[in-house]
Amino acid sequence: MSCGTTMYALKPIVLMPGEVYEPKSVYIMKNINEVQPKLSDRTSHESSKIVSDITEQVIKFLKNPLPEIVQLELRQEKILSQLAELKKQVSSLYGILKNSRPSNTTHVIAPRSKEKVRTDLVVNVNPTKPPFSLLALQNIWNDTDIYVSCHTHSTSTSPVPEFPLTAQNFNSENHTVEVSLIWKEISDLEVIISGVRGTRLLGEVSLLRYLSRLIANHNYESRECGIDASKIDSLLDLCHELSFQKSRMHANSVFATLAGNVGNGQWLLSRSSPSIADVAAWSAIKQLDDPNLPGNLTSWFKRCDNVFWRK
């Protein structure tokens, strides 16, 4: 008995022609493997040509540059030479300043001026605020004779304080400052400089600054290092503020600042001799009624009395 099964044949759904028709309107792509080498050769040739043209233009430009470029190069060279010269000068100045700059712990002693100072001042001052700084300068500026004559303005109604004038043996070799002190009802001390017209100097610290700058040996701006000169200026401004301080709390704040500058030393700048900052602070405190001074400032104030006010 046979096990095979006979299958029946199906008719095809789509009948395909024996030959495939190729339309002539379709663009036929070239073989990429054949085209690529030709493109590479052409691109390389064009790049070489561009580089050659640029090189030729650069060489031509270097041989015959434009006039504007030539002028720009000349200006640039001139500026560079000026900068080099300026750098050389700055280096030279830096070397000079570095060698002549004083340290923070020392101060420059100015040479004694051969030209003697002779000046007359008129100082208008309120009787309630005597300028004790003049008495201090009389005692500590040994090379300067300060002569003070007191007068009372006709409009003054306040009692005139006993302003002791230190007796001095005037030396013809010393600088001379003659002060006409006029007790007058004004809010702040006024300094009128003989022979000078215009704005008056206001404040006792302005008087001290003027006298300091007038006499080279006592000019703190030229004798002291920058740090100490700046500190003296700050202390002078603080003393001027203290002269008009009405609040005890603010006055105590100023006292604390002064006490901090004294520290464990003898004077405000922690040195062996007083400066005009000590003079200004002593005078400003002496004008106050019953000031409440810290401990070290009390010792400093007594020391100022012994040195500045030799009755």
ChimeraX attribute file (.defattr): number of C-alpha atoms within 10 A of each C-alpha:
attribute: neighborCount
match mode: 1-to-1
recipient: residues
	/A:1	3
	/A:2	4
	/A:3	5
	/A:4	6
	/A:5	6
	/A:6	6
	/A:7	6
	/A:8	6
	/A:9	6
	/A:10	6
	/A:11	7
	/A:12	7
	/A:13	6
	/A:14	6
	/A:15	7
	/A:16	8
	/A:17	7
	/A:18	6
	/A:19	6
	/A:20	7
	/A:21	7
	/A:22	7
	/A:23	7
	/A:24	7
	/A:25	6
	/A:26	7
	/A:27	7
	/A:28	7
	/A:29	6
	/A:30	8
	/A:31	8
	/A:32	8
	/A:33	8
	/A:34	9
	/A:35	10
	/A:36	10
	/A:37	10
	/A:38	10
	/A:39	11
	/A:40	11
	/A:41	10
	/A:42	11
	/A:43	11
	/A:44	11
	/A:45	11
	/A:46	12
	/A:47	11
	/A:48	12
	/A:49	12
	/A:50	12
	/A:51	11
	/A:52	12
	/A:53	11
	/A:54	12
	/A:55	12
	/A:56	11
	/A:57	12
	/A:58	13
	/A:59	11
	/A:60	11
	/A:61	11
	/A:62	9
	/A:63	9
	/A:64	10
	/A:65	12
	/A:66	10
	/A:67	9
	/A:68	9
	/A:69	10
	/A:70	12
	/A:71	11
	/A:72	11
	/A:73	12
	/A:74	12
	/A:75	12
	/A:76	12
	/A:77	12
	/A:78	12
	/A:79	12
	/A:80	12
	/A:81	12
	/A:82	12
	/A:83	12
	/A:84	11
	/A:85	12
	/A:86	12
	/A:87	12
	/A:88	12
	/A:89	12
	/A:90	11
	/A:91	12
	/A:92	12
	/A:93	12
	/A:94	12
	/A:95	11
	/A:96	11
	/A:97	11
	/A:98	10
	/A:99	9
	/A:100	9
	/A:101	11
	/A:102	14
	/A:103	11
	/A:104	11
	/A:105	10
	/A:106	11
	/A:107	16
	/A:108	13
	/A:109	12
	/A:110	14
	/A:111	9
	/A:112	12
	/A:113	11
	/A:114	7
	/A:115	11
	/A:116	14
	/A:117	14
	/A:118	14
	/A:119	16
	/A:120	15
	/A:121	17
	/A:122	17
	/A:123	25
	/A:124	22
	/A:125	24
	/A:126	20
	/A:127	21
	/A:128	17
	/A:129	19
	/A:130	21
	/A:131	24
	/A:132	20
	/A:133	22
	/A:134	22
	/A:135	21
	/A:136	23
	/A:137	20
	/A:138	22
	/A:139	18
	/A:140	17
	/A:141	14
	/A:142	12
	/A:143	17
	/A:144	24
	/A:145	22
	/A:146	23
	/A:147	19
	/A:148	21
	/A:149	11
	/A:150	14
	/A:151	13
	/A:152	17
	/A:153	13
	/A:154	9
	/A:155	9
	/A:156	15
	/A:157	12
	/A:158	12
	/A:159	10
	/A:160	16
	/A:161	11
	/A:162	8
	/A:163	13
	/A:164	13
	/A:165	17
	/A:166	17
	/A:167	10
	/A:168	11
	/A:169	7
	/A:170	14
	/A:171	12
	/A:172	10
	/A:173	12
	/A:174	17
	/A:175	20
	/A:176	20
	/A:177	17
	/A:178	15
	/A:179	20
	/A:180	18
	/A:181	20
	/A:182	19
	/A:183	27
	/A:184	24
	/A:185	19
	/A:186	13
	/A:187	13
	/A:188	17
	/A:189	23
	/A:190	22
	/A:191	23
	/A:192	20
	/A:193	18
	/A:194	10
	/A:195	8
	/A:196	8
	/A:197	8
	/A:198	7
	/A:199	10
	/A:200	13
	/A:201	17
	/A:202	16
	/A:203	17
	/A:204	28
	/A:205	27
	/A:206	17
	/A:207	20
	/A:208	19
	/A:209	18
	/A:210	15
	/A:211	16
	/A:212	16
	/A:213	14
	/A:214	14
	/A:215	20
	/A:216	18
	/A:217	18
	/A:218	22
	/A:219	18
	/A:220	25
	/A:221	17
	/A:222	16
	/A:223	18
	/A:224	21
	/A:225	18
	/A:226	17
	/A:227	11
	/A:228	18
	/A:229	17
	/A:230	14
	/A:231	15
	/A:232	21
	/A:233	17
	/A:234	12
	/A:235	24
	/A:236	23
	/A:237	16
	/A:238	20
	/A:239	26
	/A:240	17
	/A:241	14
	/A:242	22
	/A:243	20
	/A:244	13
	/A:245	15
	/A:246	10
	/A:247	10
	/A:248	11
	/A:249	10
	/A:250	13
	/A:251	21
	/A:252	17
	/A:253	13
	/A:254	18
	/A:255	22
	/A:256	15
	/A:257	13
	/A:258	22
	/A:259	20
	/A:260	14
	/A:261	18
	/A:262	20
	/A:263	15
	/A:264	13
	/A:265	13
	/A:266	20
	/A:267	23
	/A:268	26
	/A:269	19
	/A:270	13
	/A:271	12
	/A:272	9
	/A:273	11
	/A:274	17
	/A:275	17
	/A:276	24
	/A:277	24
	/A:278	26
	/A:279	24
	/A:280	25
	/A:281	25
	/A:282	22
	/A:283	27
	/A:284	24
	/A:285	19
	/A:286	18
	/A:287	16
	/A:288	17
	/A:289	7
	/A:290	8
	/A:291	14
	/A:292	14
	/A:293	18
	/A:294	15
	/A:295	10
	/A:296	16
	/A:297	23
	/A:298	14
	/A:299	13
	/A:300	22
	/A:301	21
	/A:302	12
	/A:303	15
	/A:304	20
	/A:305	15
	/A:306	10
	/A:307	13
	/A:308	23
	/A:309	19
	/A:310	13
	/A:311	9
